[in-house]
């Protein structure tokens, strides 16, 4: 099974997402898995204690937590994110993330 995504193609791809995970001490690593006109999918690895500051995407999005734990603020509500958690965010929805343990998630952006 390939662990190298082919983001700009319309070819089939199968891979082990967890094998693609890389952590940077004191940082956030993102890797593009799929980049197509209708959807972009990125794999994120946030080291413990890292924060993705509050922002709002111009497109609808989902966050699917694959491993680890963190806090995700969506609008005014704070959620505990853990393995298996799934969040849907409409376009222009404010959100922020903080990892409380090494956090791995897929971010889907839709057009």
N, C-alpha and C positions, 0 to 999 in steps of 0.2 A: 504494500500500500504506500502510495506516495505521500510525503509530508511537505511537498512543495506545491503550494497553490498556484494556479494559473489564472490570475485575476482578470485578465483582459480578453479571455477567450470564451467561446460558447461551447467548448468541449466538455464532456463529462469529466468529473474529477471526484476522486474518493481519497480520503486521507484521514490520518489520526490527528485530530485537533490538539489533543493533549501533548502529543509528541512535538508539536510546533511551539509550545509554550516556552518562553524565555523570560526570566525575571532580571531586571536591572536593579542593583542595590540602590535604594533611594530613588527609584524611578518607575516609569510606566513604559511598557513595550507594546506596540500595536503592530499587527501584521494583517495585510489585506488578504482575505480568503477569496472573495468574489467581488468583481467590480464590473457591473453591467449597467446599461441605461436605466433599467427599472429597479435595480436593487444593488446595494453595496453591503458586504458583510466583512467585518473586521474582528480579529481575535485580539483581546486585550489581556495583559498580565500586569497587575498593579502590586508592587511590593507592599508589605504591611506598613500601614501608616501613611500611604500616599493618598493624595486628594486630587480629584478632577473637579476643578472649580465650576461653580454654577454657570450654566449656559442654556440656550434653547436652540435646537436644530430647526432648520427651515422645512424639514421633511418629517413624516411620521417615522418612528423608530421602535425597536424592541431591544431589550437587554435580557439575555439568557445566561444565567450564572452556571458555569460548568464546575467550578471548584472554589474553595475558600469562603471567606465571609467579608461582609462590609455593610456600610450604611448607604442607602440611596434616598436622596430627597427628591420627591416629585411634587412640584408646586409647594404647598405648605406642609405636606405630609412626609414624615421620615419612616422608611421601611428598613427592616433587617433583610439584607440580601445574603443568601446562602445557596449552597449547591442545589440546583434544581429550580431556583426562583426564576420567575419570568415576569417581565414588566413591559407594558405597552405604553408608549408616549405619543400623543398626537403631535402634529407639527406645531412648533412654537411653544412647546411645553417646557418650562424651566425645570432643570434637574441638575443634581450634583452627586458625586460619589466619593466615598472614603473607604479604603480597605482597612479592615481591622485584623485581617489575616491575609496572607497572599491570596489575591482575588483574581480569578480567571473568568472572563465572560465573552460572549459573542454579542456584537452590536450590529443590528440589521437596520439599514436606512433604506426607506422605500421612496420611490418617485410616484 
